[in-house]
Amino acid sequence: MNLLPISKAILLLILSLTFLPLSTQADSSIIIQSTTSTKNSGLYTYLQPLIKEDIGLTIKVVAVGTGAAVKNAKNCDGDVLIVHAKELEMEFVKSGYGVERFDLMYNDFVVVGPTSDPANIHNKTSISDALQTIFAGKRLFVSRGDNSGTHIKELELWDNIDIDPTLWSGTWYRELGSGMGATLNSAIAMGAYTLTDRATWISFSNKADFEILVQELPNLRNQYGITLINKDKCPTSRSVEGQKFIDWLLSNKGQDAIKSFKVSGQQLFFPNGK
């Protein structure tokens, strides 16, 4: 029996599969453990086709609070981490779970509340004065209470004025343990103040009679970082693809794409390289 024709046929089949156009081959994909604000803003939806066209990657996003995202990444449930709590991110790298952290982009935190502004904080020239006024009047303040980047920042701001608001939990200070959208809805329902990132507020549709009352002040910068999950700790992570994604976001093309992303005509994130 002559097997040569069969062998040639198999070889031709292998070669034809090898040289199929990229679009017909299996997609390369990565999982991003991400803070909710970046996903809910629509940023990833905007970036996906650009990334797919340039480097052939599909991004799949798990959006949770920063603390939960870091925990998931430590459980090796992902390839790249994008969050906004630098201390947690640096600890993640120091413990060997992350390769290296890079500043990716930033925006800022704002305090929103009812337009009636019962605490009269709209004219405050520092976030410390605004929070001190809310505390002095025991005005309702809603906290995410979920160890997210926003929650961590909020507690830092209270700590700066030597106040532990959790001592009044359940009275004027309400801890929800929920995401930013649910926290905003609760604040609006209660007529309470809350801290949010600007991107989430711009994207939020249920503003009712609420507005930004404190903004553009020192200590309110909201810095996002990006970190590759370490293959030495997480052997199943896709480090090559993850690094390609990081390199693209940090490149001029990626930074320009972040800069050009807008909602209602407003820029939501500002790239660190621009």
Secondary structure, 3 states (H helix, E strand, C coil): CCCHHHHHHHHHHHHHHHCCCHHHCCCEEEEEEEEHHHHHCCHHHHHHHHHHHHHCEEEEEEEECHHHHHHHHHCCCCCEEEECCHHHHHHHHHCCCEEEEEEEEEEEEEEEEECCCCCCCCCCCCHHHHHHHHHHCCCCEEECCCCCHHHHHHHHHHHCCCCCHHHHECCCEEECCCCHHHHHHHHHHHCCEEEEEHHHHHHCCCCCCEEEEECCCCCCEEEEEEEEECCCCCCCCCHHHHHHHHHHHHCHHHHHHHHHCEECCEECCEECCC
